[in-house]
Amino acid sequence: MTGTLPLFPLGTVLFPGLVLPLHIFEERWRTLVRNLMDLPDGSPREFGVVAIERGLEVMPPPNDGLATSEVVVHEVGCVAQLRQITEHPDGKFDIVTVGQRRFRITGFVPSPHPYPVVGVEWLPEPEPDAAADTLAPRVLASFREYLGVLRGNPDDQLPDDPVVLSHLVAASASLTIADRQQLLSAPDPATRLRLELKILARETSLLREVRAVPAQLAQLGPAPSSN
């Protein structure tokens, strides 16, 4: 199935089920929020979030494609559903969105709006199979180990559902955009969980290697002179 979406490129990757708050200050994105607010009751108030691969901002190109002279965006993104809007006197907005279904961009489409609009194909999220059910406890254990090395003894309540867990790990671990994009683009939960086992093992090992050694302030030498 296909459709169209307003596109909001960001320096982050959104995952289904995860919350993404945004501060909207640039005029074209204010227009997007106002247009969403003006939709009839019951209409889906949503837009596509896609990670920027290179560049700082995106504008609709003159021809179909995913790149302009200013920016290159990743093909796979996630729908952000608008859940909460706070409008400020100066016209800026604070909004809260939640990730929904994934999509792949098929090209930019002509639009009268100041923000880009793209054609998309919707990516399915297959139900977890036996492999995903087997991998989920391993990923959960690896993620707990990672969190323990990162910040001590974590008491986080973590889900055991393979799909929810796979998205939570991808969004919560301190990963590069490239890692997160690879996880978002994974075709099914089992593939995503297998990737996460490798990534978590790598990241946990790196954290152990670079972990700081506690020291008293006096052990670091005299304070610098103010003269």
Secondary structure, DSSP 4 states (H G I P E B T S, - for coil): -EEEEEEEEESS---TT-EEEEEE-SHHHHHHHHHHHTSPTTS--EEEEEEEEEES-----SSSSSB-SSEEE-SEEEEEEEEEEEE-TTS-EEEEEEEEEEEEEEEE---SSSS-EEEEEEEP-PPP-HHHHHHHHHHHHHHHHHHHHHHSS--------HHHHHHHHHHHS---HHHHHHHHT-SSHHHHHHHHHHHHHHHHHHHHHHPPPP--GGGG-PPPP--
